[in-house]
Amino acid sequence: MKVFISGAHGALGTAMQHVLRTDHINLLATDINQLDIADFKTTHETLLNYRPDVILHFAAISNVDACEENKEHALRVNALGTLGLATIAKKIAAKMVYMSTNFVFDGATEEPYYEYSQPHPINAYGRTKLLGEHYVKDLCDRYFIVRTSWLFGKNSKTYIPQFLSSANKPASINVICDQFASFTYTIDLAEAIFLLIKSENYGIFHIVNRGIGSWLDFALKAKELMRFKTEINPTKTEELNLPAPRPRYSPLDSRNFEFLFKQTMRSWEDALAQFIKSLAHT
């Protein structure tokens, strides 16, 4: 099996490389410094030369506020970059994994979202990621659209995981308390994706750790496990005046994945405990 990864140096890409290399998979791992997936000509030449069996498309503008402030750039990378890779995947008959997000939903519900739930994004990030989903579904025969939520792990760009990884912690931090979703440990997600690409079970999958919480819940659990002194201040979203609106309640349910692969995703608390253990060895 030959695998191409876009966005290979991000938190998920790093975890995925580890999983694939452990299994001695032949891979071409690229990030923006090696290959800009929004440059179709160069991407087309690179992939036709390498001819992967699987395309793992992780590259994206995932900063939600940056997408809101530069919608054209978000569209070019998240949607049109995906269109290009989907076109190539069809041409070379490769399987394609496209990473999507809980932000394709509006959060105006009291129930977790399933694969059949109706998307209704409320910000530019969610809209461009949903457009990418449409391109993959329209063009590819062998695709896995994987929606996930609130990643944490090594190399994570997210505020709280970065805080946990930092050696010098501040006296206090503000943590959002009024958004609720699922958390996803990058190692668990990478292992689940490896199961997907070895199968023929195509379609849309929600893959997250079990349980629902806010980033405040996450930070407080981490404080309990790590015993750091930093004071955690609950903060409401509206106090931050962020450019992009966020879904208030957007947990995902991994039922389809768990059913088809006979897997049970562990709780986010157990995954967090492992992540914290891994920090002690770095």
N, C-alpha and C positions, 0 to 999 in steps of 0.2 A: 504493500500500500504506500502510495506517495501522497503526501499532504502538503497543501499550501496554506499558510496562515497570514492573514492581514491583521494589523494591530497586535503583532506578536510580543511587543515589549510592555503592553499594559498588564494589569493585574490578572485578567483571565488568560491572556496570551502566554504570560510567563508560566502560569500553572499548567496550561495545556501543553506547552513545550516539555515540561517535566514529565507529564503523564505519557506523552508520545515517545520521548527518548528512553524512558524506563522500559518501554516495550520495543525499543529498537526500530521505530518507524522512521522511514525516510521522509524528511520534511524540509521545506523551504519556508523559513520564518522571516517575514518582512514587517517593517514598520514605516512610518512616514519618512524617516531618514534614508531608507533603502528604496521604497516604492510608494508613490502617491497614488492611491487607488482612484482618485478623481482624475488622473491622467490616463484616459482609456487606451491611448495608442501604446504607451510604454507597458501598461499592465497587460494588455492583449499580447504583446510580443513576449513578455516574460512568461506568461502562463502557457502560451502555445509552445514555447521552447521547453518548459519544465513538464508540461502535461500531467498535472496531478490527478489522482483518482478522487480526491476530496478537496474541496475549497472550504476552509474555515474563515468566515468573514466576520472578524471581530472589530475591525477599524471603524471608528465613528467619532463625530463630535458629540461627546456625551455630557459636556458641561451644559446643563439645561439653560442657564442664564446667558451663556455665550451664544447658544442657538437663537434665543429670543432677540438678542441684540444684533446678530448678523444672520438673518434668515436665509439670505442667498448662499452664504458659505455652508450653512447647515444643509440646505437642499442639495448643493453640489456634492458634498461628501456623503451624507447619510442616504440620500435617495439616488442621485445619479451615479455615484460610485458603486452602489449596489446594483443598479441597472447594468452597469458595465460588467461586473463580475458574474451576474446571472446570465448575461448574453454569452460570456466565455464558457461558463459551466455547461450551458446547453450545447455549444459548439463542440466541446471536447468530451461530452457525455460524463462529466464529473458529478459526483454527489456534492450538494452545497448545503452548508450550515450557515444560517443568517441569524445573528444575535439581535433580538428585539427586546422590548421593555414593557414593564407594567404601565409606563406612561402613555401607552396607546389607549388607555382607559381614562375616564374622567374622574373617577373616585367618588361619584355621587351615588353610593350604594352602601348597604350594610353587610354585604356578602362578599366572600372572595371571588375573584374572577376565574372562569374556566376558559378553555380553548374556544368554546362556542359563544362566549360572551361577546356582545357587540362593541367593537372599539369606538371610542369617541374622544380623541385627544384634545387637550385644552391648552397645549403650548406647542411652539415650533418644533421642539425636539421630538415630541410624540407624533406630530404630524409627519415629519420627515422619516421617522422610523417606520411608521405605518405605510407610507408610500413605498419604502424599500420592501416591506412585506409583499405588497401587491405586485411589484416587479418580479420578485422571486417566484410567487405563485403562478404568475402569468407566463413566465418564460421557462422555468425549470420543471423537468419531469421528476427528478429525484432530489427532493429538498427537505430540509428540516428547518423550520422556523422555531427558534427557541426564545421564548419570552422569559426574562428573569427580572430580578428586582434587588436593589440595594446591595451591591457586591461588597464583600470585605475579604481581605487577604493581603499577602505581601505585594508591594508595589501599588496598592490601592490609592487612587486619587481622592477618595471620599474623606470628608473631614474627620469623622470619628476614628475610622481605622488608621488614618495618618497620625492622629493624636495618640492612639494606643502604641503605635510604632516608635514614637519620638522618645528619645532618652531624657530630655529635659522638659518636663511637663509644667505648664503654667499654674498659677495659684487657683485660677478659676476659668471655666469655659461656659459658653451659652450653648444649649442643646435644644433643638426643636422637639416639642412635646405633643403637637397636635396634628401630626401626619402619621398614618399607620399603614404598614405594608409588610412584605416578607423580606427576610434577610437571606443572602446566599453566599456561602463560603466558596471562594474561587476553586479550591481543590475539589470540593464535592461536585461543582458544576462541570469542571473539566473531565472528571471521571464519568459523569453522566453523558457528556457529549461523546466521549470515546465509545461508550456503549451504542449510542445512536449511529455513529458512522460505520460501525461494524455490522449494522443491521440493514434491513430493507423496510423498516417501519417508518415510512415517510409521513410528513404532515407537520402540524403545529403542536408544540409541546411547551407547557409551563414547567420550569424547573427551578425550584427554590427549596431552601430548608424549611422544615415544618415550624409552625407557630407564627404569630402576628405580634408586632410591637412597633413602638416609635423609636427614634434614635435615642431618646431619653432612656427608654427601657434598656436599650443596648449598652449605653454608657454606664448606667447604674449597675448592670450585671457585670460589666468589665471591671468596674471599681471594686465590686465585691470579690472578684477573682484575683485581681492584681494588687489590691490594697494601696492604690496610689492616693495621694493627699488632695489632689485637685478638687475644688468645689464645683459641682455641676449645677448650673442654673437653668431650670426649665424656661423655655422661650417659645412664644407663639410665633407662627409663621409671619403674621401681619406686622410684627415688630421689626422684621428684618428688611422690609421694603424691597423684596427681590424682584427683578425684572420679569421673571416667568411665573405664571401661576402653577401650583402643584396640585395633584390629586390628593384629596384629604384622606381617602381610605381606598387603597389599591393592592391588597394582598392577592397573591396568585395561589392556585391550587395545582399540585403536581400529579393529579389523579391519573391522567392518561399515561404519563411516563411510568408511574409506579405500576400501573396495571399491565402495560405491554412488556415491561422489562423485569417484572417481579422484584422491584427494588422499593425500599422504604427510605425516603430522604430523612436524615436525622434532624433533630431539633436545632434551631439556630443557637440555643444555649450550649448544646454539646459541641457544635462546630466552633463557636466562639472560644470555648475552653481549649480546643485543639489549636486554634490560631494563636492564642495567648502563649501556649506552651512552645509553639514554633518561634515566637519572638525571643524567648529566652535563649535560643540556640543560634541567634544571628549576631 
